[in-house]
Amino acid sequence: MTLKVLLPFEVFLLETGVTRVVAETHAGSFGLLPQRLDCVAALVPGILTYASEADGEVFVAVDEGVLVKAGPEVLVSVRRAVVGADLDHLRVLVERQFLEVDALERDARRTMARLESGLLQHFAALHHE
């Protein structure tokens, strides 16, 4: 199979010769083998595991997204992803990258709320004049 992991602005991973894929959904984990029927699944944040002839077992931490299997192609579209050779290393990367992004998003939302509040106050002041 061919596995392609897509992020909003780039192709994160393109792997050929994939022999199996294990992903996590709201209903639990499920596996894909080359002969499995085509399917679509909504992914939850977790670990996507795949095995390839060249690299063996590889772990990819993914954010929520969608997995589509069509023939020999497995397409995974997620907001964020991090790849690691072992789970300990992957945990450190996830903590570093995902938590930093969450903090930045929280700061951006807080700033947007302040801007909106200021804009509403100026409109209210204009209305009273």
Secondary structure, DSSP 8 states (H G I E B T S, - for coil): -EEEEEETTEEEEEEESEEEEEEEETTEEEEE-TTS--EEEEE-SEEEEEEETTTEEEEEEE-SEEEEEETTEEEEEES-EEEESSHHHHHHHHHHHHHHHHHHHHHHHHHHHHHHHHHHHHHHHHHH-
